[in-house]
Amino acid sequence: MPTFLVQSSTGPREMNRTLAEWLDHQQRVHPRAIELGLERVREVWQRLGAPAPAPVVITVGGTNGKGSTVAFLEAMLAASGKRVGAYTSPHLLRYNERVRVAGADVGDAALVDAFERIEAARVADSSAPVALTYFEYGTLAALWIFAQAGLDVAVLEVGLGGRLDAVNIIDADAAIVTTIDIDHQDWLGNDRDAIGREKAGIFRRGKPAIVGELDPPSALLEHASLLGANLQRAGREYAIAEAEHGWNWRAGMVELVLPRPGLAAPCQIGNAAAAIAALHALRERLGWNPAAIAQGVRGARVGARLQRFAGPPELVVDVAHNPQAARILAAWLGQTPIEGRTIAVFGALDDKDIEGIVDALAPCIDTWYLVGLDRESPRGLAAQALRERIARIPAEAIVVTGADVAQALEDACASTRPGDRVLAFGSFMVAAPALVFAMSRFS
């Protein structure tokens, strides 16, 4: 294959594109929104010279908990004085949220410069331009920006699956799989073994492979063994124990006494523990700083993960969009009782296990305001179609609205009495406008 070391070869029209115009362009380059596989994205990365994004790379995959685990790693490493780059997806309010350097979202100019270089590399062989997806453009941009940023560590969140996700063109020095549950079945398979096998694809021979779930599917463990990865399992190579005012993390003779995470969900101790396990496995390269770890546990923040706004009424925003996340949300609701009712604003994508989500949360929710996401995404369900998917909920507990999320939240808040709370969840496409609503109403 020919090698192209691309400096800048885009034409005047491409050079003048704004970030918004680049993102619009990316939606049209590939005929499919999702196309798993590494060949295309690896070819473009090699044409760019394939620079290392950082001396140390940690990749985070899993069904749920990826974004929180990245946030813990970023906070712990930053507290220890490391210069960290973090790549996550999707974003909530601004595309720039996906790429952070030293704790700050990168600016438009850095993203536009990266997209110009990627486009030049993509079309360098004019006889066979490479078709990239929107996510692949973004992944390459993050890697390019990190490579220029003088980082100590890059933390990369897998977008979908693992083995064939664009992030996996980079060989991680340590990889974490947080949890495994049923989601994205069209791409990953219909059972935990199939999904676990795909997610284990981010592990590498001889490198630390952190498994944050206490009962992972056997196929994940088998694939990790086949790859020759250095497995570090929760409950085996490292363990956690909750205490009255915090919790303890232990691996062999090493023990940390830690504060409760700043992130609220019951699962966050497990996510923080997996992040610590990765840092412990890399301690000879990154050092070992218990004080910084404790600071990161306490200080990590990520939007729309049980994010609370005092109100009145209290508004809780969460991105829960599959049964496992719904069970975690239900556990938190049960542990955080209120005097009044919980009123939900719920929207979902068609390919989600909506019945499983509703089964987990039905005992916790008194009234459901259903919103359509069909105008936001081809995968989005209209409100009436969503109603048909949750037939088990009594009719008197459901409000089917043709309104958008903001108006549904306005209506839900108007229906509350003292002691009630409002919960917005089901998709990033619900959480994002809910955050905008909350910031305008409660700030």
C-alpha positions as CSV (number, residue, x, y, z in Angstrom):
1,M,0.0,0.0,0.0
2,P,1.4,3.5,-0.8
3,T,2.3,5.8,2.1
4,F,1.1,9.4,2.1
5,L,2.6,11.8,4.6
6,V,0.0,14.5,4.5
7,Q,0.9,18.0,5.5
8,S,-2.0,20.0,3.9
9,S,-3.5,19.4,0.5
10,T,-7.1,20.5,0.9
11,G,-8.5,23.0,-1.5
12,P,-9.7,26.5,-0.7
13,R,-13.3,25.4,-0.2
14,E,-12.4,22.8,2.3
15,M,-10.0,25.1,4.1
16,N,-12.8,27.6,4.6
17,R,-15.2,25.2,6.2
18,T,-16.4,25.9,9.7
19,L,-16.7,23.1,12.3
20,A,-20.4,22.9,11.7
21,E,-19.8,22.6,8.0
22,W,-17.2,19.8,8.5
23,L,-19.6,17.9,10.7
24,D,-22.3,18.2,8.1
25,H,-19.9,17.0,5.4
26,Q,-19.0,14.0,7.4
27,Q,-22.6,12.8,7.6
28,R,-22.6,12.4,3.8
29,V,-19.2,10.8,3.0
30,H,-20.2,7.2,4.0
31,P,-23.6,5.8,3.0
32,R,-24.1,4.3,6.4
33,A,-24.0,5.9,9.8
34,I,-22.3,2.9,11.4
35,E,-19.8,0.7,9.5
36,L,-17.5,-1.3,11.8
37,G,-14.1,-2.3,10.6
38,L,-10.5,-1.1,11.0
39,E,-9.2,-1.2,7.4
40,R,-10.5,2.1,6.2
41,V,-9.7,4.1,9.3
42,R,-6.3,2.5,9.7
43,E,-5.4,3.3,6.1
44,V,-6.1,7.0,6.6
45,W,-4.2,7.0,9.9
46,Q,-1.2,5.5,8.2
47,R,-1.4,8.2,5.5
48,L,-1.2,10.8,8.3
49,G,2.0,9.1,9.5
50,A,0.3,7.2,12.4
51,P,1.9,9.3,15.2
52,A,1.5,7.9,18.7
53,P,-1.3,9.8,20.5
54,A,0.7,9.6,23.8
55,P,3.5,7.7,25.4
56,V,0.8,5.8,27.4
57,V,-2.7,4.9,26.1
58,I,-5.6,3.5,28.1
59,T,-8.6,2.3,26.2
60,V,-12.0,1.9,28.0
61,G,-14.8,-0.3,26.6
62,G,-18.0,-1.9,28.0
63,T,-21.7,-1.6,27.8
64,N,-22.2,1.0,30.6
65,G,-19.8,3.0,32.7
66,K,-17.3,3.9,30.0
67,G,-17.7,7.7,30.2
68,S,-17.6,7.7,34.0
69,T,-14.5,5.5,34.0
70,V,-12.8,7.9,31.6
71,A,-13.7,10.7,33.9
72,F,-12.2,8.9,36.9
73,L,-9.0,8.2,35.0
74,E,-8.7,11.8,33.7
75,A,-9.3,13.2,37.2
76,M,-6.8,10.9,38.9
77,L,-4.1,11.4,36.4
78,A,-4.5,15.1,36.3
79,A,-4.4,15.3,40.1
80,S,-1.0,13.5,39.9
81,G,0.3,16.1,37.5
82,K,-0.1,14.3,34.2
83,R,-1.1,16.0,31.0
84,V,-4.1,14.0,29.9
85,G,-6.1,13.7,26.7
86,A,-9.5,12.2,26.8
87,Y,-11.7,11.1,23.9
88,T,-15.4,10.3,24.6
89,S,-18.6,10.0,22.7
90,P,-21.3,10.9,22.1
91,H,-21.4,14.5,23.2
92,L,-24.2,16.2,25.0
93,L,-24.2,20.0,24.1
94,R,-21.2,20.6,21.9
95,Y,-19.1,18.4,19.6
96,N,-16.0,19.8,21.2
97,E,-16.8,17.8,24.4
98,R,-15.6,14.7,22.7
99,V,-11.9,15.8,22.7
100,R,-10.3,17.2,25.9
101,V,-6.7,18.1,26.5
102,A,-5.5,19.0,30.0
103,G,-9.1,19.1,31.2
104,A,-10.5,21.5,28.6
105,D,-12.5,20.9,25.5
106,V,-10.5,21.6,22.4
107,G,-11.5,24.6,20.3
108,D,-13.0,24.7,16.8
109,A,-9.7,25.6,15.2
110,A,-7.9,22.4,16.4
111,L,-10.8,20.2,15.2
112,V,-11.0,22.0,11.8
113,D,-7.3,21.7,11.3
114,A,-7.5,18.0,12.1
115,F,-10.5,17.4,9.8
116,E,-8.6,19.2,6.9
117,R,-5.7,16.9,7.3
118,I,-7.9,13.8,7.5
119,E,-9.8,14.8,4.4
120,A,-6.5,15.4,2.5
121,A,-5.4,11.9,3.5
122,R,-8.7,10.4,2.8
123,V,-8.7,11.6,-0.9
124,A,-4.9,11.4,-1.4
125,D,-5.5,8.4,-3.7
126,S,-8.0,10.1,-6.0
127,S,-8.8,6.9,-7.8
128,A,-10.1,5.3,-4.5
129,P,-11.0,7.8,-1.8
130,V,-11.6,6.2,1.5
131,A,-15.2,6.4,2.9
132,L,-15.1,7.3,6.6
133,T,-18.1,7.5,8.9
134,Y,-18.8,10.5,11.2
135,F,-17.4,8.6,14.2
136,E,-14.2,7.6,12.3
137,Y,-13.5,11.2,11.4
138,G,-13.9,12.2,15.0
139,T,-11.7,9.4,16.3
140,L,-8.9,10.3,13.8
141,A,-9.2,13.9,14.8
142,A,-8.8,13.1,18.5
143,L,-5.8,10.9,17.8
144,W,-4.2,13.6,15.6
145,I,-4.8,16.4,18.2
146,F,-3.5,14.2,21.0
147,A,-0.3,13.4,19.0
148,Q,0.4,17.2,18.7
149,A,-0.5,18.0,22.3
150,G,2.5,16.7,24.3
151,L,0.5,14.4,26.4
152,D,1.6,12.0,29.1
153,V,-1.5,9.8,28.8
154,A,-4.3,9.4,26.3
155,V,-7.6,7.9,27.5
156,L,-9.8,6.6,24.7
157,E,-13.4,5.5,25.0
158,V,-14.7,2.9,22.6
159,G,-17.7,4.0,20.6
160,L,-19.4,0.7,19.8
161,G,-18.2,-2.8,20.7
162,G,-14.4,-2.9,20.7
163,R,-12.7,-5.3,18.3
164,L,-13.9,-3.4,15.2
165,D,-14.3,0.1,16.7
166,A,-12.1,2.8,15.2
167,V,-10.4,3.4,18.5
168,N,-8.9,-0.1,18.3
169,I,-6.4,0.9,15.6
170,I,-4.3,2.1,18.6
171,D,-2.6,-0.6,20.7
172,A,-3.5,0.2,24.3
173,D,-1.0,-0.1,27.1
174,A,-3.9,-1.1,29.3
175,A,-7.5,-1.7,28.5
176,I,-10.6,-1.7,30.6
177,V,-14.0,-3.5,30.0
178,T,-16.4,-2.0,32.5
179,T,-19.6,-4.1,32.2
180,I,-21.3,-6.4,29.6
181,D,-25.0,-6.3,28.9
182,I,-27.4,-6.6,26.0
183,D,-27.2,-3.6,23.7
184,H,-26.5,-2.8,20.0
185,Q,-27.5,-6.4,19.2
186,D,-27.6,-5.6,15.4
187,W,-23.9,-5.1,15.5
188,L,-22.5,-7.1,18.5
189,G,-24.7,-10.1,18.9
190,N,-27.8,-11.2,20.9
191,D,-26.2,-12.6,24.1
192,R,-23.6,-11.6,26.6
193,D,-21.0,-14.1,25.3
194,A,-21.1,-12.7,21.8
195,I,-21.0,-9.1,23.1
196,G,-18.2,-9.9,25.5
197,R,-16.1,-11.5,22.8
198,E,-16.4,-8.3,20.7
199,K,-15.5,-6.0,23.6
200,A,-12.5,-8.2,24.6
201,G,-11.0,-7.3,21.2
202,I,-9.4,-4.1,22.8
203,F,-7.1,-6.3,24.9
204,R,-3.5,-6.9,23.8
205,R,-1.0,-9.6,24.4
206,G,1.0,-9.2,27.6
207,K,-0.8,-5.9,28.4
208,P,-3.1,-5.3,31.5
209,A,-6.7,-6.2,30.7
210,I,-9.0,-4.9,33.4
211,V,-12.4,-6.5,33.8
212,G,-14.7,-4.4,36.0
213,E,-17.6,-6.8,36.2
214,L,-17.7,-9.4,39.0
215,D,-19.4,-12.0,36.7
216,P,-18.2,-11.4,33.2
217,P,-19.3,-13.7,30.3
218,S,-17.0,-16.7,29.8
219,A,-16.4,-15.8,26.2
220,L,-14.8,-12.5,27.3
221,L,-12.4,-14.3,29.6
222,E,-11.7,-17.0,27.0
223,H,-10.9,-14.4,24.3
224,A,-8.7,-12.5,26.7
225,S,-6.8,-15.7,27.4
226,L,-6.5,-16.5,23.7
227,L,-5.0,-13.0,23.1
228,G,-2.5,-13.6,25.9
229,A,-3.7,-10.5,27.8
230,N,-2.8,-10.0,31.5
231,L,-6.2,-10.3,33.1
232,Q,-6.9,-8.2,36.2
233,R,-10.4,-9.1,37.4
234,A,-12.6,-7.3,39.9
235,G,-13.1,-9.6,42.9
236,R,-9.9,-11.6,42.1
237,E,-6.8,-9.6,41.2
238,Y,-8.3,-6.5,42.9
239,A,-11.2,-6.1,45.3
240,I,-13.3,-3.4,46.9
241,A,-15.1,-3.2,50.2
242,E,-17.5,-0.4,51.2
243,A,-16.9,1.3,54.6
244,E,-19.0,3.6,56.7
245,H,-17.6,6.8,55.2
246,G,-16.1,5.6,52.0
247,W,-14.6,2.4,50.6
248,N,-11.3,0.5,50.3
249,W,-9.5,-0.7,47.2
250,R,-7.0,-3.6,47.5
251,A,-4.7,-5.5,45.2
252,G,-2.2,-7.9,46.9
253,M,-0.5,-5.9,49.7
254,V,-1.6,-2.6,48.3
255,E,-4.6,-1.0,50.0
256,L,-6.2,2.4,49.5
257,V,-8.8,4.0,51.8
258,L,-10.9,6.2,49.6
259,P,-13.8,8.7,49.8
260,R,-17.1,8.1,48.1
261,P,-17.1,9.1,44.5
262,G,-18.5,12.5,43.5
263,L,-20.6,10.6,40.9
264,A,-23.8,9.4,42.5
265,A,-24.8,6.0,41.0
266,P,-24.3,2.8,43.0
267,C,-22.1,1.5,40.1
268,Q,-19.5,4.3,40.4
269,I,-17.4,2.7,43.0
270,G,-16.9,-0.2,40.6
271,N,-16.0,2.2,37.8
272,A,-13.5,4.0,40.0
273,A,-12.1,0.7,41.1
274,A,-11.5,-0.4,37.5
275,A,-9.7,2.9,36.8
276,I,-7.5,2.5,39.8
277,A,-6.7,-1.1,38.7
278,A,-5.4,0.2,35.4
279,L,-3.3,2.8,37.1
280,H,-1.9,0.2,39.5
281,A,-1.0,-2.0,36.5
282,L,0.8,0.9,34.9
283,R,2.4,2.2,38.1
284,E,6.0,1.6,36.9
285,R,5.4,3.9,34.0
286,L,3.0,6.4,35.6
287,G,4.0,6.4,39.2
288,W,1.6,5.6,42.1
289,N,0.0,8.5,43.9
290,P,-2.7,7.5,46.4
291,A,-3.5,11.1,47.3
292,A,-4.1,11.9,43.7
293,I,-6.3,8.8,43.3
294,A,-8.4,9.9,46.2
295,Q,-8.7,13.4,44.8
296,G,-9.8,12.0,41.4
297,V,-12.4,9.7,43.0
298,R,-13.9,12.6,44.8
299,G,-13.6,15.2,42.0
300,A,-14.5,13.3,38.8
301,R,-17.6,14.7,37.0
302,V,-19.4,13.8,33.8
303,G,-22.7,15.3,32.6
304,A,-26.1,13.6,32.7
305,R,-25.1,10.8,35.0
306,L,-27.6,11.2,37.7
307,Q,-27.1,14.9,37.4
308,R,-29.4,16.7,39.9
309,F,-30.8,20.2,39.7
310,A,-32.4,21.4,42.9
311,G,-35.5,23.0,41.4
312,P,-38.3,23.1,42.6
313,P,-39.1,20.5,41.5
314,E,-35.9,18.6,41.7
315,L,-34.8,17.5,38.2
316,V,-32.6,14.4,37.6
317,V,-31.0,13.9,34.2
318,D,-29.5,10.5,33.2
319,V,-28.5,8.9,30.0
320,A,-29.7,5.4,30.9
321,H,-30.7,3.7,27.6
322,N,-30.5,0.0,28.2
323,P,-31.7,-2.5,30.8
324,Q,-28.5,-2.6,32.8
325,A,-28.3,1.2,33.1
326,A,-32.0,1.2,33.9
327,R,-31.4,-1.2,36.8
328,I,-28.7,1.0,38.1
329,L,-31.0,4.1,37.9
330,A,-33.7,2.1,39.6
331,A,-31.4,1.2,42.5
332,W,-30.4,4.8,42.9
333,L,-34.1,5.9,43.0
334,G,-34.7,3.3,45.6
335,Q,-31.8,4.5,47.7
336,T,-32.9,8.2,47.3
337,P,-36.5,8.2,48.4
338,I,-38.7,11.3,48.3
339,E,-42.0,12.3,49.9
340,G,-43.8,12.7,46.6
341,R,-44.0,11.2,43.1
342,T,-41.4,10.5,40.5
343,I,-42.5,11.8,37.1
344,A,-40.4,10.7,34.1
345,V,-39.8,12.3,30.7
346,F,-38.8,9.3,28.6
347,G,-37.7,8.9,24.9
348,A,-35.9,6.1,23.2
349,L,-34.4,4.7,20.0
350,D,-36.1,2.0,18.2
351,D,-33.3,-0.6,18.5
352,K,-33.2,-0.4,22.3
353,D,-34.7,-3.0,24.6
354,I,-37.4,-0.7,25.7
355,E,-39.4,-3.4,27.5
356,G,-36.3,-4.3,29.6
357,I,-35.8,-0.6,30.5
358,V,-39.4,-0.2,31.5
359,D,-39.5,-3.4,33.5
360,A,-36.5,-2.2,35.6
361,L,-38.0,1.2,36.3
362,A,-41.8,0.7,36.4
363,P,-41.9,0.2,40.2
364,C,-40.0,3.6,40.7
365,I,-42.0,5.9,38.4
366,D,-45.5,7.2,39.0
367,T,-46.2,9.0,35.7
368,W,-44.5,8.7,32.3
369,Y,-44.4,11.6,29.8
370,L,-43.4,10.0,26.5
371,V,-41.5,12.1,23.9
372,G,-40.8,11.2,20.3
373,L,-37.2,11.2,19.0
374,D,-38.2,10.5,15.4
375,R,-37.3,14.0,14.5
376,E,-33.9,13.7,16.0
377,S,-32.7,10.4,14.5
378,P,-33.9,7.9,11.9
379,R,-33.6,5.4,14.8
380,G,-35.8,7.5,17.1
381,L,-39.2,6.3,18.1
382,A,-42.3,8.5,17.8
383,A,-44.2,9.0,21.1
384,Q,-47.1,6.9,20.0
385,A,-44.8,4.0,18.9
386,L,-43.1,4.2,22.2
387,R,-46.5,3.9,23.9
388,E,-47.2,0.7,22.1
389,R,-43.9,-0.7,23.3
390,I,-44.7,-0.2,27.0
391,A,-48.2,-1.6,27.0
392,R,-47.7,-3.0,30.5
393,I,-47.8,0.5,32.0
394,P,-51.4,1.5,33.0
395,A,-53.0,4.1,30.7
396,E,-53.7,6.5,33.5
397,A,-49.9,6.6,34.3
398,I,-48.9,7.7,30.7
399,V,-49.0,11.0,29.0
400,V,-48.3,10.7,25.3
401,T,-47.0,14.1,24.1
402,G,-46.2,15.4,20.6
403,A,-44.0,18.0,22.3
404,D,-40.2,18.1,22.2
405,V,-38.2,17.3,25.3
406,A,-38.1,20.8,26.6
407,Q,-41.9,21.3,26.4
408,A,-42.5,17.8,27.9
409,L,-40.3,18.8,30.8
410,E,-42.2,22.1,31.2
411,D,-45.5,20.2,31.3
412,A,-44.1,17.6,33.7
413,C,-42.8,20.3,36.1
414,A,-46.1,22.1,35.9
415,S,-47.9,18.9,37.0
416,T,-45.8,18.5,40.2
417,R,-46.7,19.0,43.8
418,P,-44.3,19.7,46.7
419,G,-42.1,16.7,47.3
420,D,-42.2,15.4,43.7
421,R,-39.2,15.0,41.4
422,V,-38.9,14.9,37.6
423,L,-36.6,12.4,35.9
424,A,-35.4,12.8,32.3
425,F,-33.8,9.7,30.7
426,G,-33.7,7.2,27.9
427,S,-31.2,8.6,25.5
428,F,-28.5,11.2,25.0
429,M,-31.1,12.8,22.8
430,V,-33.3,13.3,25.9
431,A,-30.4,14.2,28.2
432,A,-29.0,16.9,26.1
433,P,-32.1,19.1,25.8
434,A,-32.9,18.3,29.4
435,L,-29.6,19.8,30.5
436,V,-30.3,22.9,28.4
437,F,-33.8,23.1,30.0
438,A,-32.3,22.7,33.5
439,M,-29.6,25.3,33.0
440,S,-32.1,27.9,31.7
441,R,-34.8,27.2,34.4
442,F,-32.7,26.5,37.5
443,S,-29.5,28.4,37.1
